[in-house]
Amino acid sequence: MAIATRLFGKTGTNVTQVGLGGEGVLRTYNREPEAKNVIEEAAAQGIAYFDSAAAYAGSQGYYGQFWSRNNELRSRIFQTSKSAARDKEGAKIDLEQTLQTMGLERLDLWQIHDLRTREDLEEIEAPGGALEAFVEARDAGRVRFIGVTGHHAPKILKYAVVSWPVDSVLMPVNPAEAVLGGFLDRVNAAAKDRGLAVIGMKTLGASHYISAENGVTAELLLRFALSRDISTAIVGCSSPAEVQALARSGSEFEPLTPEEEVSLVELFRPHARRLAFYRGVS
C-alpha cells in the first residue's frame, strides 16, 4: 500500500504524510554505511520527504552521497534543509554550502532554524538579516519554498508564522503539547489562517514517549500526530527496520478515535512539562 500524500499548505505541492527526519543515524559523523541504508530504504519505501539541517552533523553529506547515486529520483523526493544563521551573509553562505554538499541545484524547502528568543526575531527580520537571504533565494529559484522552525517558545514561533512571508512551519506535535498548549492550538491556528504547511516533529520524543507498560507505541504516537491538521510528520530513524515501521504508519494510517485521543493525552498529563524536554518558555 502506498504512503498517502497531503497538500503542503497552499503551495499546490503534495508530500508524503510521513517523512524521514534529520535525527537518528543521520545526525552523526562517519557512519556512512548505516546512513546509506536508512536513506535508501526510505526511498524504496516511498517516503518522499527528507529532512536535514546545516547543524545536523553529517546529515547533508549523507544525503549528498545518496543524490550522487540516485539523481533520477530527485523529481519525486522533497528535499529540505535549514540554516540557523541570523544574518543575511551567514545564511547565504549556509545555502551555498548546503547545495554544494548535497550536490543539488536547489532545495524544495529551506527553513530558518530553531527560533527561540525575541532577539532571534529582531536579528532575522532587521535590514541585513537572514530573512532577506531566504526571500531572495526563493525569488531566485535556489529554493522552492521557505519556512521557519521552533520547539522552544510558542509565542516566538507564532510571531514568525504571522509576520513573515514563509510557506511552512516545523513544530512539535505530540500528546504533551496537547496538554501544555501553545504549539498545537495557537501556532497551528495562525499557520492555518495563512495557509502555511505544518510539519510535525518531536512526535516520538526521541523514542522517550514509547512505553510498552502503558501501551504507547510509535504507531500510536504517529496516529496522534497525523490525526492533527498537518502536512507531514517527520521521524529520525537509525535502521531500515525503523524506516519500514515509519512507512507502514504512513500507508496504514487510521485517525485516532476521540476516546483514544483522550486516553493518550491523559497518560501524558501528569508529566507533560518534563516530557516536553525541548521547550524553554511557554
N, C-alpha and C positions, 0 to 999 in steps of 0.2 A: 504494500500500500504506500502510495506517495505521501510525502510530507505536505500538509496543506500550506497554502500561502495566504498572506494578508497584505492589505494595502499599506504602503509605507507613508502614512499621513496623506497629505493632498498632493504628493509628488506624481501620482499616477503609476508608480513602480510597485511591484509586488515583491515581497521577501518571504522566505520560509518562516513559519511561525516559531521555529527553534533555530538557534544559531550557535556556532562554535565560539565560545568565549575565549578571551585572551589570557586567562589564568591557566591553572593546571600545568601540564608539561610545557606549554608554550611560554610560560613566564619563567624560563630558565636559560642557562647558557650551556653549550657543549653537550646537548642531548639530542643531536640531530636525528639519529635513528628513531627514537621514540616520538619526536615531534613529527617526523615524516609519516609515521604510521598513523598518528592521530589525524593529521590534516587530510591525508589520502583517504582514510576511512570516512571522514566527514563528507568529502566529495562523492565517494562511492555510495554513501547512504542517501544522497540527495540533499544534504544540508547545504544551503546556498547563501548563508550569511556568515562571514568570517570577521571576527573582532580582533583588534590589535591596538597597540599604542607605542609611541616612541619610548615611553617609560617602562614597557614590559620586557625587560631583559632582552633576550634574543628573539622575541616573537616575530618581529618584522623580517629578520634574516631567515627564520624558518619558513615563513611564507614566501620569501624571495626564492628560496630553493625549490619550493613547490611550483611556483609560477614558471621558473626556468624549464621545468619538465612538463608542465601541463597548460601551456598558454592557450590551447584550444578550448579550455573550459572557462576562459576569462569572461565571456559574454553572459554566462549564466550564474556566476557567483558574485555576490555583493560584497566587495572587499572594503573594509573600513580601517581607519586608524585615528590617532588622537595626538594632539600637541598640548603640553602643559605650559608652553611659553606664554607670557603675559604681554609681551611687546611684539610689534609688527615684525621687526627684523628677525627676532628669535623664532617666531612662528614660520616665517618664510624659509629659514634655514632648516627647520624641522621637516617641512614639507618636501623640500628638495632631497634631504637625506632619506626620508621615508620612501619616496618614489624610486630613488636610486637603489636602495636596499632591497625593495620588493621587485625591482625590475619592471615597474609599471609606468604607463604614461599618465594615468590619472587614478584617483580613488573614487569609489562610489559615495563614500561618506567620510568627511574629515571633521573631527569633533574637538571643541575647546574643552580641555580635560580637567576634571576634578575641581569644580568651583566650590570654594569653602567660605570665603570672607567678603565683606564689603570692599576691602582693599583689592581683592581679586577683580571684582566687578569694575571698580574705578580704573584700574590699570588697563584692563582689557578694552574698555569702551572709550578710553581717552584718545585724543589725537596721537597717532603713532602706536596705538595699542594693537593687540593681536587680532581683535575683531576686524580691523581693516584688512589684514592679510587673508583672513578666512573669506570675507566677501569678495575680495579681488581674485582669489583662487577659484571661487565658484564662477565668477563672471568670465574668467579666462578659460574655463573648461578644464582646469587642472584637477578639480574635484566636481562631482555632480551635485552633491548636497553638503550642507554644513549643519553641525549640531552642537549641543552642549551636554556635559555630563556632570553628575554630582551625587554624592551619597552622604554628605556631611551635614548640610543645613537646608531644609526645605525652602525657607524664605529666600535664601540666596539663589537657589536654583529657579524658583518661581520668577524672580525678577528677570533673569535672563530669558526665560521662556516667554514672558510677557513683552519684554522690551527689545529684544534683539532679533534681527532678520534671519532666524535659523529655521531649519526644516525638521529637526528632531531633538528629542531629549532622552538621555540614558539615565535611569534612576532605579533605586531598589524597589522590587516588587516581591513581597513575601508576607506571611501572616503577622510577623512582628510589626510591620509597617501598618497593617490594618488596625492594630491595637493603638499604636502611637499617633497615627495621623500625620499629615503634612505632605508626604510624597503622594500617597495613593488617592488623596482627596484633592487638596488644593493645587499641587503641581500638575497632577493629571488633568484636572478640570481646566486649568489655564492652557495646557497643551491642546486639549481637545477644542477649546474655544478658538484657537488659532489654526487648527488643522495640522498640528505637528504630529509626526510619528513618535510613539512612545516605545522605548526599548527597555525591557526588564532585565535587571541584573540583581545579584545577591539573592537569587531565587532559592538556592540551597544553603546559603550562609556558609560557603566554603565547606559544605558537607556537614557542618556542625548541627544543622537542624534535623538531620536524619536520625530517627530513633526507632529501632525495632520494638523496644518496650512499649512505646506509645503508638505504634503503627504509622509513624510519619516516614514515608518513603520519598525517594527522589521523584517518583512518578506523581505522587500526591501533591508535592510542592510545585511541580511544573503544571499540574492541572489547576492549582490555585492561581498561578501567575497567568496562565493562558485563559482563564475564566474572566480575567480583567480585560478592559478595553485597551489592549496593547498591540503593537505590530509584530513583535517577536520577543522571545525570552532567550537570553544567551547563558551558556554554562561552560565553564572551563573543564576540559577533560584531560586525563592523564594516560588513557589506554584506549585501544579500539573498542573494547567491551563497553566502556563508558560512553563512547560515541554512539554505539549501537543502541544503548538504552535511551540516550537523548533522542535519537531518530525515531525510536518507537513511540516515545511520548509525543512527538510531533505528528506522527501518522495515525496514532490510535486515540488522539485526544477526545475526551468527553468532558464537558463542563461540570464543575462541582455542583451538586445539588445545594440548595440553601442550607439544608441540615448538615451536610458535610462541611460546608464553609464555616458555619457557626462552631461546630465541634473542633475544627482545626484551629481557628482563631482563639478559642477558649484555652486550648493547650498552651498557646504562646503567651496568653495574657499575663500570668504571674511573673514572667521572665523577659518580657518584651524589650525592656531597656537594655538588659545585658545581651540579649540575642542580637540587637541592632548595634553590634560592636563597632561598626564602621561609622556611626554617627558622631557628630560633635555637639551641635546645639539643635534645638527644635525650632 
